[in-house]
Amino acid sequence: MKTSHLFIAALLCVAWGVNAAAAKVGVTYAPPIFFTAMRFLIVLVLLLPWLRVAPVAGQWRILLPGVFFLGALHFSLIFTGAKMSSATAMAIVNQLWIPIAALMALFWLGEQVPVARWIGIAIAFLGVVVFSLDSTASAHWSGILILVIDAVSMALGTVLLRRLAPIPPLVMQAWMAAIGFPLLALASFLIEDGQFAALRVAPSQEWITLAYTVIGGSLIGHTFYYFLLQRYDVSLVSSMLLVAPLIGVLSGILILGEPFTAEIGIGTALTLGGVAIVLLPNPRALISGWKR
């Protein structure tokens, strides 16, 4: 990988890692679905020119459910989970989307899953179980459950969109915001309350974190992500991005003062280690290495 591309990957890890702490602060002052709707509205306004590029007619049947699961539902669930748990949990539990996507690809797309990959999937899920044994995490088990459901939604959206012809990143984000914003706004006003009161009393931290999730999380993060995916294998890019949840854990500890216990440390290591095995391009080589 070129040095300039390594720098881009490092910036992406920092952008998405710190986004966990920013999201936690943002949903502290506003209802999570409403916060997500505001994020999508700003992204939509900024990316209006890219809405002129419409996907071809045959893609809508897959695109609409894909951007729903990967856009509106994913972001509303992950922000709700962050509000009910912690930035650390958000950063780690969300990584389950990778092994879940591998399972979906097995049953839905007929892809083969080597034995080592099954081991990685089991280790990743075991890591979340160990993570949940921490007293601070177990006290917010409902938030962790929502983050697991979010991982399922993200995996489903990813598998759906893999069946599409490539769409430019900003075009994809523009349509994701255009489809997601009205759905999220409606869901917020049906399920949540206190939206306008939250806007009236929101401190500067709310607006700063909202701006960060738009610029750092969406515009910079996803653009850099798709830039790398267009040039390198998915396994290589995803493996490098395992640094992002580690930065997410550190941002939760250093910025928000969240605790770091043995259960959290072991659970984090198991989850990310399992995900790393799932991402190996040739997992059989790992088994061979163990046998030696």
Backbone as CSV, one residue per row, in Angstrom:
resi,resn,N_x,N_y,N_z,CA_x,CA_y,CA_z,C_x,C_y,C_z
1,MET,0.850,-1.200,0.000,0.000,0.000,0.000,0.882,1.245,0.000
2,LYS,0.528,2.229,-0.830,1.299,3.466,-0.900,1.299,4.190,0.448
3,THR,2.373,4.955,0.678,2.475,5.699,1.937,1.310,6.667,2.103
4,SER,0.931,7.340,1.018,-0.186,8.285,1.093,-1.483,7.574,1.443
5,HIS,-1.648,6.335,0.956,-2.855,5.576,1.257,-2.841,5.048,2.690
6,LEU,-1.657,4.738,3.197,-1.546,4.375,4.618,-1.946,5.545,5.504
7,PHE,-1.565,6.750,5.088,-1.940,7.954,5.837,-3.455,8.139,5.814
8,ILE,-4.071,7.892,4.660,-5.526,7.991,4.550,-6.197,6.962,5.459
9,ALA,-5.664,5.734,5.488,-6.217,4.689,6.348,-6.101,5.072,7.825
10,ALA,-4.975,5.692,8.197,-4.785,6.127,9.582,-5.786,7.217,9.948
11,LEU,-5.992,8.181,9.046,-6.976,9.238,9.298,-8.380,8.659,9.426
12,LEU,-8.682,7.661,8.599,-9.988,7.029,8.656,-10.204,6.342,10.000
13,CYS,-9.191,5.630,10.492,-9.303,4.972,11.793,-9.544,5.975,12.911
14,VAL,-8.838,7.101,12.861,-9.026,8.135,13.872,-10.428,8.749,13.755
15,ALA,-10.852,9.031,12.526,-12.159,9.651,12.307,-13.277,8.770,12.845
16,TRP,-13.246,7.481,12.513,-14.300,6.579,12.967,-14.135,6.202,14.432
17,GLY,-12.904,6.155,14.931,-12.705,5.838,16.334,-13.250,6.918,17.254
18,VAL,-12.892,8.160,16.987,-13.367,9.283,17.802,-14.875,9.477,17.631
19,ASN,-15.422,9.018,16.500,-16.857,9.153,16.259,-17.689,8.454,17.329
20,ALA,-17.137,7.391,17.948,-17.860,6.689,19.007,-18.105,7.614,20.193
21,ALA,-17.069,8.342,20.618,-17.227,9.286,21.725,-18.134,10.443,21.333
22,ALA,-17.993,10.931,20.096,-18.834,12.039,19.634,-20.298,11.637,19.639
23,ALA,-20.594,10.424,19.175,-21.981,9.959,19.150,-22.544,9.851,20.557
24,LYS,-21.739,9.347,21.497,-22.200,9.207,22.878,-22.543,10.569,23.478
25,VAL,-21.702,11.567,23.219,-21.988,12.917,23.719,-23.235,13.474,23.045
26,GLY,-23.359,13.276,21.729,-24.492,13.823,20.990,-25.825,13.312,21.486
27,VAL,-25.934,12.003,21.732,-27.225,11.446,22.157,-27.482,11.663,23.643
28,THR,-26.513,12.224,24.347,-26.741,12.589,25.744,-27.703,13.763,25.849
29,TYR,-27.671,14.651,24.851,-28.473,15.876,24.890,-29.679,15.848,23.962
30,ALA,-29.824,14.813,23.142,-30.942,14.750,22.199,-31.401,13.313,22.047
31,PRO,-32.690,13.091,21.746,-33.156,11.723,21.477,-32.347,11.111,20.330
32,PRO,-31.947,9.839,20.443,-31.011,9.264,19.468,-31.521,9.222,18.031
33,ILE,-32.790,8.873,17.821,-33.301,8.813,16.447,-33.395,10.224,15.870
34,PHE,-33.771,11.186,16.696,-33.834,12.577,16.256,-32.436,13.090,15.915
35,PHE,-31.446,12.721,16.734,-30.059,13.097,16.462,-29.612,12.529,15.118
36,THR,-29.980,11.268,14.862,-29.634,10.635,13.591,-30.316,11.339,12.428
37,ALA,-31.589,11.725,12.621,-32.320,12.429,11.562,-31.657,13.764,11.238
38,MET,-31.207,14.481,12.272,-30.520,15.753,12.023,-29.228,15.531,11.253
39,ARG,-28.516,14.467,11.604,-27.284,14.139,10.878,-27.584,13.884,9.409
40,PHE,-28.610,13.095,9.133,-28.960,12.788,7.752,-29.420,14.039,7.007
41,LEU,-30.124,14.921,7.692,-30.598,16.151,7.045,-29.422,17.013,6.599
42,ILE,-28.429,17.152,7.457,-27.257,17.962,7.104,-26.485,17.317,5.962
43,VAL,-26.307,15.988,6.027,-25.628,15.283,4.934,-26.386,15.480,3.632
44,LEU,-27.711,15.389,3.687,-28.538,15.558,2.489,-28.359,16.945,1.891
45,VAL,-28.379,17.979,2.729,-28.220,19.356,2.241,-26.844,19.537,1.593
46,LEU,-25.817,18.988,2.231,-24.458,19.139,1.708,-24.243,18.366,0.407
47,LEU,-24.978,17.276,0.240,-24.757,16.404,-0.923,-25.878,16.493,-1.954
48,LEU,-26.683,17.537,-1.902,-27.781,17.685,-2.867,-27.319,17.573,-4.330
49,PRO,-26.172,18.152,-4.705,-25.756,18.020,-6.119,-25.589,16.574,-6.573
50,TRP,-25.242,15.678,-5.655,-25.013,14.284,-6.031,-26.314,13.503,-6.199
51,LEU,-27.454,14.085,-5.776,-28.735,13.425,-6.002,-29.125,13.456,-7.471
52,ARG,-28.466,14.306,-8.250,-28.768,14.356,-9.672,-28.337,13.086,-10.388
53,VAL,-27.392,12.360,-9.746,-26.921,11.101,-10.326,-27.763,9.980,-9.728
54,ALA,-28.762,9.538,-10.463,-29.654,8.504,-9.959,-29.147,7.124,-10.363
55,PRO,-29.189,6.151,-9.445,-28.827,4.779,-9.827,-29.737,4.283,-10.947
56,VAL,-29.260,3.326,-11.717,-30.049,2.809,-12.824,-31.297,2.114,-12.297
57,ALA,-32.319,2.030,-13.164,-33.632,1.547,-12.736,-33.574,0.166,-12.089
58,GLY,-32.790,-0.733,-12.629,-32.751,-2.096,-12.112,-32.124,-2.238,-10.739
59,GLN,-31.466,-1.183,-10.247,-30.775,-1.271,-8.957,-31.672,-0.929,-7.771
60,TRP,-32.798,-0.270,-8.030,-33.611,0.218,-6.913,-34.153,-0.917,-6.038
61,ARG,-34.439,-2.074,-6.627,-35.019,-3.183,-5.877,-34.081,-3.648,-4.761
62,ILE,-32.784,-3.528,-4.987,-31.794,-3.890,-3.970,-31.329,-2.662,-3.200
63,LEU,-31.234,-1.528,-3.896,-30.712,-0.320,-3.255,-31.600,0.149,-2.108
64,LEU,-32.913,0.166,-2.305,-33.817,0.697,-1.278,-33.714,-0.066,0.043
65,PRO,-33.860,-1.407,0.051,-33.679,-2.098,1.342,-32.246,-2.031,1.843
66,GLY,-31.274,-2.004,0.912,-29.877,-1.946,1.322,-29.556,-0.678,2.098
67,VAL,-29.956,0.478,1.565,-29.658,1.738,2.252,-30.534,1.902,3.494
68,PHE,-31.694,1.224,3.526,-32.508,1.269,4.746,-31.782,0.560,5.890
69,PHE,-31.318,-0.667,5.639,-30.647,-1.433,6.698,-29.280,-0.837,7.048
70,LEU,-28.550,-0.341,6.035,-27.206,0.184,6.268,-27.229,1.665,6.623
71,GLY,-28.362,2.319,6.393,-28.464,3.743,6.658,-29.377,4.047,7.828
72,ALA,-30.666,4.225,7.563,-31.613,4.677,8.589,-31.660,3.747,9.790
73,LEU,-31.836,2.446,9.551,-31.970,1.519,10.685,-30.647,1.367,11.433
74,HIS,-29.545,1.219,10.685,-28.223,1.062,11.319,-27.888,2.238,12.226
75,PHE,-28.008,3.462,11.712,-27.598,4.623,12.501,-28.536,4.878,13.680
76,SER,-29.838,4.644,13.493,-30.755,4.849,14.616,-30.498,3.826,15.718
77,LEU,-30.191,2.577,15.333,-29.907,1.550,16.337,-28.586,1.800,17.046
78,ILE,-27.549,2.174,16.289,-26.236,2.335,16.930,-26.223,3.553,17.856
79,PHE,-26.946,4.619,17.492,-27.005,5.784,18.371,-27.882,5.507,19.590
80,THR,-28.952,4.728,19.399,-29.771,4.335,20.545,-28.975,3.440,21.484
81,GLY,-28.228,2.495,20.906,-27.385,1.637,21.730,-26.316,2.407,22.474
82,ALA,-25.746,3.430,21.806,-24.731,4.264,22.461,-25.329,5.030,23.625
83,LYS,-26.553,5.523,23.451,-27.204,6.277,24.530,-27.474,5.382,25.737
84,MET,-27.800,4.103,25.461,-28.173,3.185,26.538,-26.983,2.424,27.114
85,SER,-25.796,2.533,26.491,-24.627,1.823,27.021,-23.437,2.769,27.107
86,SER,-22.428,2.589,26.252,-21.226,3.412,26.318,-20.569,3.493,24.948
87,ALA,-19.641,4.439,24.813,-18.883,4.550,23.565,-18.019,3.316,23.355
88,THR,-17.492,2.743,24.442,-16.680,1.538,24.352,-17.492,0.382,23.781
89,ALA,-18.716,0.197,24.313,-19.584,-0.872,23.809,-19.938,-0.630,22.349
90,MET,-20.218,0.605,22.005,-20.544,0.939,20.616,-19.399,0.569,19.684
91,ALA,-18.174,0.880,20.097,-17.005,0.636,19.243,-16.732,-0.848,19.054
92,ILE,-16.957,-1.662,20.089,-16.587,-3.076,20.024,-17.729,-3.957,19.521
93,VAL,-18.912,-3.827,20.108,-20.023,-4.718,19.742,-20.398,-4.537,18.281
94,ASN,-20.267,-3.319,17.764,-20.594,-3.066,16.364,-19.759,-3.911,15.407
95,GLN,-18.558,-4.352,15.853,-17.694,-5.135,14.972,-18.265,-6.512,14.654
96,LEU,-19.317,-6.916,15.367,-19.947,-8.204,15.081,-20.576,-8.244,13.684
97,TRP,-20.755,-7.090,13.067,-21.362,-7.097,11.733,-20.492,-7.893,10.744
98,ILE,-19.186,-7.940,10.983,-18.303,-8.646,10.041,-18.534,-10.162,10.084
99,PRO,-18.477,-10.830,11.255,-18.793,-12.263,11.259,-20.243,-12.557,10.910
100,ILE,-21.171,-11.668,11.284,-22.579,-11.889,10.927,-22.755,-11.816,9.408
101,ALA,-22.050,-10.881,8.764,-22.104,-10.783,7.299,-21.539,-12.052,6.659
102,ALA,-20.493,-12.627,7.273,-19.923,-13.870,6.748,-20.948,-14.996,6.828
103,LEU,-21.713,-15.058,7.928,-22.749,-16.072,8.064,-23.869,-15.856,7.044
104,MET,-24.264,-14.600,6.851,-25.306,-14.304,5.872,-24.861,-14.667,4.461
105,ALA,-23.587,-14.393,4.164,-23.062,-14.737,2.841,-23.070,-16.245,2.635
106,LEU,-22.860,-17.001,3.722,-22.889,-18.460,3.636,-24.287,-18.956,3.261
107,PHE,-25.305,-18.489,3.987,-26.653,-19.017,3.794,-27.395,-18.354,2.642
108,TRP,-27.045,-17.104,2.340,-27.778,-16.355,1.334,-27.103,-16.408,-0.036
109,LEU,-25.790,-16.205,-0.049,-25.068,-16.138,-1.316,-24.345,-17.444,-1.644
110,GLY,-24.390,-18.409,-0.725,-23.749,-19.694,-0.983,-22.236,-19.654,-0.908
111,GLU,-21.650,-18.644,-0.246,-20.202,-18.572,-0.128,-19.694,-19.613,0.874
112,GLN,-18.490,-20.106,0.630,-17.886,-21.090,1.513,-17.259,-20.408,2.732
113,VAL,-17.414,-21.035,3.893,-16.820,-20.515,5.128,-15.857,-21.566,5.665
114,PRO,-14.535,-21.344,5.541,-13.552,-22.323,6.038,-13.657,-22.498,7.555
115,VAL,-13.065,-23.606,8.030,-13.129,-23.929,9.459,-12.549,-22.798,10.304
116,ALA,-11.398,-22.240,9.884,-10.765,-21.168,10.662,-11.688,-19.962,10.790
117,ARG,-12.467,-19.715,9.750,-13.390,-18.575,9.805,-14.519,-18.833,10.797
118,TRP,-14.973,-20.093,10.861,-15.967,-20.443,11.872,-15.402,-20.224,13.280
119,ILE,-14.119,-20.582,13.449,-13.471,-20.360,14.750,-13.432,-18.872,15.066
120,GLY,-13.091,-18.047,14.070,-13.068,-16.603,14.275,-14.427,-16.057,14.654
121,ILE,-15.487,-16.545,14.010,-16.849,-16.106,14.325,-17.190,-16.447,15.774
122,ALA,-16.857,-17.669,16.193,-17.142,-18.088,17.565,-16.365,-17.242,18.575
123,ILE,-15.092,-16.958,18.277,-14.273,-16.147,19.180,-14.827,-14.729,19.294
124,ALA,-15.272,-14.157,18.162,-15.816,-12.796,18.175,-17.056,-12.714,19.058
125,PHE,-17.954,-13.684,18.932,-19.158,-13.683,19.762,-18.826,-13.943,21.228
126,LEU,-17.843,-14.817,21.477,-17.406,-15.055,22.853,-16.866,-13.763,23.464
127,GLY,-16.161,-12.972,22.660,-15.637,-11.699,23.153,-16.732,-10.766,23.629
128,VAL,-17.841,-10.707,22.900,-18.951,-9.857,23.323,-19.573,-10.381,24.612
129,VAL,-19.637,-11.716,24.752,-20.166,-12.295,25.992,-19.279,-11.905,27.176
130,VAL,-17.945,-12.043,27.017,-17.015,-11.661,28.092,-17.115,-10.171,28.373
131,PHE,-17.192,-9.363,27.322,-17.340,-7.919,27.466,-18.565,-7.597,28.308
132,SER,-19.662,-8.341,28.073,-20.921,-8.077,28.768,-20.879,-8.478,30.236
133,LEU,-19.878,-9.274,30.635,-19.762,-9.671,32.038,-19.278,-8.541,32.925
134,ASP,-18.698,-7.500,32.318,-18.285,-6.330,33.107,-19.510,-5.719,33.772
135,SER,-19.362,-5.299,35.002,-20.515,-4.800,35.760,-21.148,-3.575,35.123
136,THR,-20.331,-2.672,34.576,-20.893,-1.475,33.946,-21.610,-1.829,32.648
137,ALA,-21.106,-2.856,31.939,-21.755,-3.272,30.697,-23.031,-4.049,30.981
138,SER,-22.981,-4.974,31.946,-24.157,-5.781,32.255,-25.291,-4.937,32.812
139,ALA,-24.956,-3.792,33.403,-25.999,-2.892,33.900,-26.764,-2.245,32.753
140,HIS,-26.208,-2.304,31.562,-26.860,-1.716,30.392,-26.983,-2.768,29.288
141,TRP,-27.422,-3.980,29.666,-27.485,-5.091,28.732,-28.436,-4.802,27.572
142,SER,-29.498,-4.018,27.828,-30.448,-3.717,26.751,-29.780,-2.890,25.657
143,GLY,-28.857,-1.987,26.049,-28.122,-1.206,25.058,-27.205,-2.089,24.229
144,ILE,-26.556,-3.072,24.879,-25.683,-3.997,24.151,-26.505,-4.851,23.197
145,LEU,-27.699,-5.278,23.636,-28.579,-6.061,22.764,-28.959,-5.260,21.522
146,ILE,-29.248,-3.969,21.705,-29.577,-3.121,20.559,-28.386,-3.003,19.624
147,LEU,-27.168,-2.923,20.179,-25.968,-2.849,19.343,-25.746,-4.149,18.570
148,VAL,-26.115,-5.287,19.149,-26.026,-6.560,18.433,-27.033,-6.573,17.282
149,ILE,-28.259,-6.109,17.544,-29.269,-6.015,16.478,-28.784,-5.068,15.385
150,ASP,-28.112,-3.994,15.802,-27.545,-3.062,14.819,-26.514,-3.758,13.943
151,ALA,-25.692,-4.619,14.530,-24.693,-5.352,13.745,-25.375,-6.231,12.700
152,VAL,-26.520,-6.828,13.068,-27.288,-7.628,12.110,-27.788,-6.752,10.973
153,SER,-28.313,-5.570,11.309,-28.808,-4.642,10.288,-27.693,-4.199,9.358
154,MET,-26.532,-3.881,9.924,-25.393,-3.437,9.117,-24.903,-4.559,8.202
155,ALA,-24.866,-5.779,8.729,-24.440,-6.916,7.914,-25.419,-7.174,6.777
156,LEU,-26.719,-7.096,7.073,-27.736,-7.326,6.048,-27.642,-6.288,4.939
157,GLY,-27.470,-5.021,5.333,-27.330,-3.958,4.337,-26.074,-4.142,3.494
158,THR,-24.992,-4.575,4.130,-23.736,-4.783,3.409,-23.875,-5.901,2.379
159,VAL,-24.485,-7.019,2.787,-24.660,-8.146,1.869,-25.560,-7.746,0.698
160,LEU,-26.604,-6.973,0.974,-27.493,-6.512,-0.093,-26.736,-5.644,-1.097
161,LEU,-25.978,-4.666,-0.574,-25.309,-3.718,-1.463,-24.136,-4.349,-2.212
162,ARG,-23.645,-5.481,-1.734,-22.587,-6.181,-2.464,-23.098,-6.701,-3.805
163,ARG,-24.410,-6.815,-3.938,-24.982,-7.344,-5.175,-25.200,-6.255,-6.218
164,LEU,-24.902,-5.001,-5.846,-25.076,-3.877,-6.766,-23.802,-3.597,-7.548
165,ALA,-23.980,-2.997,-8.718,-22.835,-2.450,-9.438,-22.286,-1.272,-8.632
166,PRO,-20.979,-0.989,-8.721,-20.385,0.096,-7.929,-21.099,1.436,-8.138
167,ILE,-21.359,2.124,-7.023,-21.977,3.452,-7.040,-21.004,4.410,-6.365
168,PRO,-20.715,5.588,-6.953,-19.788,6.540,-6.317,-20.182,6.818,-4.868
169,PRO,-19.200,6.905,-3.950,-19.491,7.047,-2.519,-20.416,8.211,-2.178
170,LEU,-20.179,9.392,-2.760,-21.001,10.545,-2.419,-22.417,10.406,-2.965
171,VAL,-22.566,9.726,-4.091,-23.908,9.455,-4.624,-24.652,8.515,-3.680
172,MET,-23.960,7.461,-3.223,-24.560,6.519,-2.284,-24.981,7.224,-0.993
173,GLN,-24.107,8.070,-0.451,-24.434,8.779,0.785,-25.587,9.748,0.589
174,ALA,-25.633,10.403,-0.570,-26.714,11.345,-0.842,-28.065,10.633,-0.864
175,TRP,-28.141,9.506,-1.566,-29.398,8.769,-1.631,-29.731,8.119,-0.300
176,MET,-28.721,7.698,0.447,-28.951,7.131,1.772,-29.588,8.170,2.690
177,ALA,-29.103,9.412,2.617,-29.667,10.488,3.429,-31.062,10.867,2.946
178,ALA,-31.256,10.892,1.628,-32.555,11.280,1.064,-33.634,10.277,1.445
179,ILE,-33.275,9.002,1.471,-34.237,7.963,1.844,-34.379,7.877,3.356
180,GLY,-33.268,8.034,4.074,-33.281,7.837,5.513,-33.887,8.976,6.307
181,PHE,-33.664,10.230,5.870,-34.117,11.359,6.682,-35.626,11.355,6.940
182,PRO,-36.488,11.241,5.917,-37.930,11.260,6.210,-38.366,10.090,7.080
183,LEU,-37.759,8.917,6.895,-38.111,7.757,7.720,-37.727,7.992,9.175
184,LEU,-36.530,8.529,9.394,-36.063,8.787,10.753,-36.852,9.901,11.426
185,ALA,-37.168,10.955,10.674,-37.956,12.054,11.236,-39.323,11.558,11.678
186,LEU,-39.964,10.731,10.830,-41.272,10.177,11.188,-41.157,9.261,12.403
187,ALA,-40.141,8.379,12.408,-39.962,7.461,13.537,-39.705,8.221,14.832
188,SER,-38.920,9.294,14.757,-38.619,10.073,15.958,-39.885,10.675,16.559
189,PHE,-40.729,11.252,15.716,-41.922,11.919,16.243,-43.007,10.926,16.643
190,LEU,-42.898,9.663,16.202,-43.831,8.636,16.644,-43.379,7.978,17.941
191,ILE,-42.061,7.837,18.123,-41.519,7.072,19.247,-40.964,7.959,20.353
192,GLU,-40.279,9.045,19.968,-39.582,9.881,20.941,-40.377,11.136,21.277
193,ASP,-39.899,11.859,22.266,-40.491,13.154,22.597,-39.386,14.091,23.075
194,GLY,-39.719,15.352,23.188,-38.767,16.340,23.690,-37.744,16.796,22.675
195,GLN,-38.039,16.603,21.371,-37.059,16.971,20.353,-36.769,18.470,20.327
196,PHE,-37.824,19.273,20.278,-37.625,20.721,20.170,-37.099,21.310,21.482
197,ALA,-37.490,20.713,22.591,-36.939,21.148,23.873,-35.435,20.875,23.915
198,ALA,-35.028,19.725,23.364,-33.605,19.399,23.326,-32.849,20.401,22.468
199,LEU,-33.453,20.845,21.351,-32.801,21.831,20.495,-32.641,23.165,21.203
200,ARG,-33.658,23.557,21.969,-33.626,24.875,22.632,-32.540,24.950,23.702
201,VAL,-32.320,23.847,24.402,-31.376,23.882,25.532,-30.047,23.199,25.204
202,ALA,-29.881,22.763,23.948,-28.666,22.036,23.587,-27.425,22.897,23.805
203,PRO,-26.430,22.388,24.522,-25.178,23.140,24.709,-24.319,23.065,23.453
204,SER,-23.210,23.767,23.490,-22.331,23.788,22.321,-21.794,22.396,21.996
205,GLN,-21.620,21.536,23.031,-21.115,20.193,22.777,-22.018,19.421,21.819
206,GLU,-23.328,19.652,21.916,-24.268,18.943,21.037,-24.016,19.284,19.577
207,TRP,-23.849,20.575,19.292,-23.662,21.002,17.906,-22.284,20.612,17.384
208,ILE,-21.289,20.617,18.278,-19.938,20.208,17.868,-19.914,18.725,17.514
209,THR,-20.534,17.897,18.348,-20.539,16.463,18.072,-21.399,16.135,16.854
210,LEU,-22.498,16.857,16.663,-23.316,16.645,15.469,-22.506,16.962,14.215
211,ALA,-21.796,18.085,14.255,-20.955,18.455,13.110,-19.869,17.413,12.873
212,TYR,-19.319,16.883,13.964,-18.258,15.886,13.798,-18.799,14.601,13.175
213,THR,-19.975,14.138,13.621,-20.517,12.906,13.048,-20.823,13.078,11.561
214,VAL,-21.194,14.297,11.164,-21.465,14.553,9.745,-20.160,14.587,8.955
215,ILE,-19.205,15.405,9.421,-17.969,15.618,8.666,-16.992,14.453,8.849
216,GLY,-16.694,14.118,10.112,-15.729,13.060,10.369,-16.288,11.671,10.109
217,GLY,-17.515,11.415,10.601,-18.090,10.089,10.461,-18.574,9.764,9.064
218,SER,-19.257,10.731,8.424,-19.879,10.459,7.120,-19.026,10.926,5.945
219,LEU,-18.839,12.248,5.831,-18.222,12.785,4.623,-16.762,12.353,4.476
220,ILE,-15.974,12.469,5.552,-14.571,12.049,5.481,-14.459,10.530,5.615
221,GLY,-15.101,9.970,6.642,-14.973,8.554,6.927,-15.386,7.664,5.768
222,HIS,-16.621,7.809,5.296,-17.104,6.929,4.243,-16.417,7.189,2.906
223,THR,-16.063,8.439,2.641,-15.365,8.740,1.388,-13.995,8.074,1.367
224,PHE,-13.244,8.195,2.463,-11.940,7.540,2.553,-12.097,6.020,2.478
225,TYR,-13.140,5.488,3.121,-13.377,4.050,3.143,-13.584,3.511,1.724
226,TYR,-14.471,4.146,0.968,-14.735,3.689,-0.391,-13.527,3.950,-1.309
227,PHE,-12.782,5.013,-1.028,-11.555,5.277,-1.793,-10.594,4.100,-1.676
228,LEU,-10.414,3.593,-0.463,-9.501,2.473,-0.247,-10.063,1.177,-0.826
229,LEU,-11.386,0.976,-0.696,-11.991,-0.247,-1.213,-11.876,-0.347,-2.729
230,GLN,-11.841,0.799,-3.402,-11.726,0.788,-4.855,-10.317,0.427,-5.321
231,ARG,-9.359,0.400,-4.393,-7.962,0.160,-4.749,-7.354,-1.082,-4.111
232,TYR,-7.964,-1.592,-3.031,-7.371,-2.717,-2.324,-8.446,-3.738,-1.957
233,ASP,-8.003,-4.959,-1.629,-8.922,-6.023,-1.247,-9.701,-5.633,0.008
234,VAL,-10.937,-6.129,0.073,-11.788,-5.851,1.234,-11.122,-6.336,2.520
235,SER,-10.506,-7.530,2.473,-9.887,-8.091,3.678,-8.757,-7.202,4.187
236,LEU,-7.958,-6.629,3.278,-6.859,-5.763,3.678,-7.384,-4.482,4.319
237,VAL,-8.340,-3.844,3.676,-8.888,-2.586,4.193,-9.566,-2.822,5.543
238,SER,-10.401,-3.866,5.617,-11.126,-4.138,6.865,-10.167,-4.485,7.996
239,SER,-9.091,-5.215,7.685,-8.106,-5.562,8.715,-7.429,-4.315,9.272
240,MET,-7.086,-3.379,8.383,-6.462,-2.139,8.836,-7.424,-1.325,9.702
241,LEU,-8.724,-1.432,9.411,-9.709,-0.641,10.146,-9.996,-1.209,11.533
242,LEU,-9.399,-2.356,11.884,-9.557,-2.868,13.245,-8.912,-1.936,14.269
243,VAL,-8.072,-1.014,13.802,-7.498,-0.009,14.705,-8.587,0.969,15.154
244,ALA,-9.603,1.187,14.321,-10.654,2.161,14.636,-11.393,1.840,15.935
245,PRO,-11.880,0.592,16.152,-12.544,0.322,17.434,-11.617,0.449,18.633
246,LEU,-10.330,0.176,18.452,-9.390,0.391,19.557,-9.313,1.872,19.908
247,ILE,-9.292,2.723,18.871,-9.309,4.169,19.114,-10.638,4.568,19.754
248,GLY,-11.732,3.882,19.357,-13.027,4.137,19.965,-13.022,3.844,21.452
249,VAL,-12.398,2.731,21.840,-12.283,2.385,23.264,-11.453,3.437,23.995
250,LEU,-10.320,3.821,23.401,-9.465,4.836,24.031,-10.181,6.177,24.148
251,SER,-10.954,6.550,23.127,-11.670,7.827,23.202,-12.727,7.792,24.294
252,GLY,-13.373,6.637,24.475,-14.346,6.520,25.562,-13.697,6.654,26.919
253,ILE,-12.483,6.083,27.047,-11.776,6.146,28.332,-11.201,7.534,28.584
254,LEU,-10.499,8.091,27.584,-9.769,9.345,27.773,-10.673,10.574,27.695
255,ILE,-11.649,10.554,26.793,-12.506,11.736,26.603,-13.708,11.712,27.538
256,LEU,-14.329,10.521,27.688,-15.569,10.433,28.468,-15.357,9.866,29.869
257,GLY,-14.148,9.385,30.145,-13.883,8.837,31.472,-14.548,7.500,31.735
258,GLU,-14.810,6.719,30.679,-15.425,5.414,30.863,-14.415,4.446,31.477
259,PRO,-14.897,3.468,32.250,-13.969,2.531,32.916,-13.380,1.530,31.934
260,PHE,-12.231,0.982,32.311,-11.609,-0.091,31.524,-11.234,-1.201,32.485
261,THR,-12.000,-2.290,32.451,-11.799,-3.394,33.378,-11.193,-4.594,32.646
262,ALA,-10.875,-5.637,33.424,-10.318,-6.846,32.825,-11.298,-7.476,31.843
263,GLU,-12.590,-7.493,32.211,-13.599,-8.071,31.315,-13.672,-7.307,30.002
264,ILE,-13.620,-5.980,30.077,-13.665,-5.171,28.862,-12.419,-5.415,28.020
265,GLY,-11.245,-5.481,28.681,-9.999,-5.706,27.948,-9.970,-7.067,27.263
266,ILE,-10.358,-8.127,28.002,-10.347,-9.473,27.419,-11.415,-9.588,26.328
267,GLY,-12.607,-9.037,26.586,-13.674,-9.086,25.594,-13.300,-8.349,24.321
268,THR,-12.648,-7.196,24.480,-12.197,-6.433,23.317,-11.185,-7.224,22.502
269,ALA,-10.210,-7.830,23.194,-9.179,-8.602,22.504,-9.776,-9.803,21.771
270,LEU,-10.706,-10.511,22.412,-11.336,-11.671,21.787,-12.169,-11.265,20.575
271,THR,-12.962,-10.213,20.727,-13.829,-9.780,19.625,-13.008,-9.362,18.418
272,LEU,-12.023,-8.492,18.637,-11.210,-8.011,17.516,-10.331,-9.128,16.954
273,GLY,-9.860,-10.032,17.823,-9.076,-11.165,17.335,-9.916,-12.086,16.467
274,GLY,-11.150,-12.351,16.901,-12.044,-13.183,16.103,-12.376,-12.541,14.771
275,VAL,-12.636,-11.237,14.794,-12.917,-10.520,13.549,-11.708,-10.564,12.620
276,ALA,-10.499,-10.441,13.183,-9.283,-10.495,12.371,-9.160,-11.846,11.663
277,ILE,-9.522,-12.945,12.358,-9.478,-14.272,11.734,-10.490,-14.364,10.599
278,VAL,-11.692,-13.814,10.818,-12.723,-13.820,9.776,-12.236,-13.086,8.529
279,LEU,-11.435,-12.029,8.734,-10.985,-11.199,7.620,-9.772,-11.765,6.890
280,LEU,-9.156,-12.816,7.438,-7.970,-13.376,6.787,-8.310,-13.825,5.366
281,PRO,-7.510,-13.422,4.371,-7.784,-13.850,2.998,-7.599,-15.346,2.793
282,ASN,-6.718,-15.979,3.604,-6.478,-17.412,3.484,-6.458,-18.028,4.876
283,PRO,-7.640,-18.201,5.494,-7.667,-18.675,6.876,-7.105,-20.070,7.064
284,ARG,-7.060,-20.896,6.001,-6.489,-22.239,6.143,-5.010,-22.178,6.515
285,ALA,-4.341,-21.105,6.034,-2.922,-20.950,6.367,-2.719,-20.779,7.859
286,LEU,-3.711,-20.159,8.506,-3.624,-19.971,9.960,-3.687,-21.317,10.670
287,ILE,-4.625,-22.176,10.209,-4.743,-23.501,10.809,-3.460,-24.304,10.606
288,SER,-2.886,-24.214,9.390,-1.640,-24.908,9.096,-0.531,-24.442,10.017
289,GLY,-0.481,-23.119,10.259,0.534,-22.568,11.138,0.387,-23.086,12.555
290,TRP,-0.862,-23.198,13.023,-1.091,-23.729,14.368,-0.618,-25.185,14.465
291,LYS,-0.884,-25.975,13.404,-0.539,-27.384,13.444,0.961,-27.601,13.497
292,ARG,1.711,-26.697,12.852,3.156,-26.805,12.898,3.676,-26.539,14.314
